[in-house]
Amino acid sequence: MITVELQSPTDFDGWRRLSRRLLAEGVKPDEVEWHIKGDAGTLFATPAYQPHPAPPSSSGPRAPKLFIDRARRVVCHTDTSRFIRLYRILWRLQQDGAYLSRITETDVKWLEDCDKAIRRDVHKTHAFVRFRQVNAAGGGRQEFAAWFEPTHLTLELSAPFFQRRFPNMDWVIVTPSMSAAWDGTTLRYADGGSKSDVPPADAVEDQWRTYFKSIFNPARLKVTAMTSEMPRKYWKNLPEADLIPNLIATASERAKSMQLQPERAPNPLAEVLTRRRIGKAAPAPTHQTWPEIRKALSACTRCPLYTDASQSVSGEGPTNARLMIVGEQPGDQEDISGRPFVGPAGQLLDRVLVDAGLNRNEAYVTNAVKHFKFQPRGKRRMHQRPNAGEIDTCRWWLDLERRHVQPDLIIALGASAARGLLGHSVKVSNMRGKILPQPGAVSVLVTVHPAYLLRLPDADRARTECQRFAQDLSTARAFLEGTAHRTSA
């Protein structure tokens, strides 16, 4: 029998390194005993295994990433047989690479159950750790401490979450088996402690109890669901837990009291904000001429997009154009210049229009939404797709342009443009390249937006899609030529 010694109860790296050496030497699972350094061994324990100093060959033992990830978590389980069973699974994987898919195997089922238990334990730690302030707020960093009793040895898996969540305060989490401390620079681990190492209470807990009581909705109380998500074993360390029994006992009475409350008048501010959001706050313009329309558009506040954009971007081109091209919205360069389709997508559109035999200077080019919608990311403004409400609000301007230009055909570039023209959402792939006659209105041809072509990562697919785009525009040209021929006949 070989005795293998690990440095700690969660020494995954040590287990992995020694397991690889044991496998390389052909040591079977039932020939190995695993022990933690410092624990009492068996009465007849042999000297600790010393692997051969030579590293294993490149053709040594292998294991799928799924197993490695699960094993890294499962070593934190309290099952005393975890190292034995993990090595046994690893041994089986050398003979059967698909062993983990054998869900009826006892060890495979054990591995999955332990992994679920560890994940749940980490989740509960994130949810139920309650920090208490150690020092009074002052000019320096605040210090906090928390006592928690996880079911398993999961603090090393849980602590990085708190490092990301509370980077600007010093904290320590104490559990029976281990403690974790963050000082703003380094996350350190040490031996465990006891509940007495953490302050018994602080002033913030009264505020937390008040908040918890205010959000407890008696009309939606489901005790079974609540205790499933907040198991009773954690209640002893939760400051709000002493309120729960009374809140449950009085839930029915409080729910009835809520039902008997008279209806409250709606907040008048809500109506104002709703009108502003959907654009009804703006009075209906009375302008009729093209200069009046463009002037009014430059001052548009019908939707919130105007607050961040540099300016509105109206259409440009002949006001008697037979072809109207509608995109989604201005981009970064369009927002700066005040002209539609001057950025990379516009440059691609210009090239494909030439290939299709169309002249952009003879078309009226505009967008379904007149303001640039974006998300700041560093020094860049990243395009953000307009939502249905914003498209529908801006449709008022698009209809004005359409009535003033009166084209024979409108090309809708993308789904947003199609919604602005048709008044409802469509799937571009279902309508692409087809002339859609509109009762009492101008015919529409739906195709992709050139920005979509620029985002395609595969060069061959991008080339194919550009050819399809050119074919769609050629269909538009043929329609216009056919219409012109019929008109002159």
Sequence and secondary structure as in RCSB ss.txt:
>XXXX:A:sequence
MITVELQSPTDFDGWRRLSRRLLAEGVKPDEVEWHIKGDAGTLFATPAYQPHPAPPSSSGPRAPKLFIDRARRVV
CHTDTSRFIRLYRILWRLQQDGAYLSRITETDVKWLEDCDKAIRRDVHKTHAFVRFRQVNAAGGGRQEFAAWFEP
THLTLELSAPFFQRRFPNMDWVIVTPSMSAAWDGTTLRYADGGSKSDVPPADAVEDQWRTYFKSIFNPARLKVTA
MTSEMPRKYWKNLPEADLIPNLIATASERAKSMQLQPERAPNPLAEVLTRRRIGKAAPAPTHQTWPEIRKALSAC
TRCPLYTDASQSVSGEGPTNARLMIVGEQPGDQEDISGRPFVGPAGQLLDRVLVDAGLNRNEAYVTNAVKHFKFQ
PRGKRRMHQRPNAGEIDTCRWWLDLERRHVQPDLIIALGASAARGLLGHSVKVSNMRGKILPQPGAVSVLVTVHP
AYLLRLPDADRARTECQRFAQDLSTARAFLEGTAHRTSA
>XXXX:A:secstr
 EEEEESSTT HHHHHHHHHHHHHTT  GGGEEEEETTS   TT   B    SS   TTS    HHHHHHHHHHT
TS  TTHHHHHHHHHHHHHH TTGGG TTSHHHHHHHHHHHHHHHHHHHHHHH   EE S   SS  EEEEE   
SSS HHHHHHHHHHH TTSEEEEE SSEEEEE SS EEEEE   GGGS S  THHHHHHHHHHHH  GGG  HHH
HHHHS GGGGGG GGGGGHHHHHHTHHHHHHHHHHS      HHHHHHHHHHHTTTS      SHHHHHHHHHT 
 SSGGGGTSS     BS TT SEEEEES   HHHHHHS SS SHHHHHHHHHHHHTT  GGGEEEEESS S  EE
EETTEEEE    HHHHHHHHHHHHHHHHHH  SEEEEESHHHHHHHHSS   HHHHBT EE  TTS EEEEE  H
HHHHH   HHHHHHHHHHHHHHHHHHHHHHHHHHHHHH 
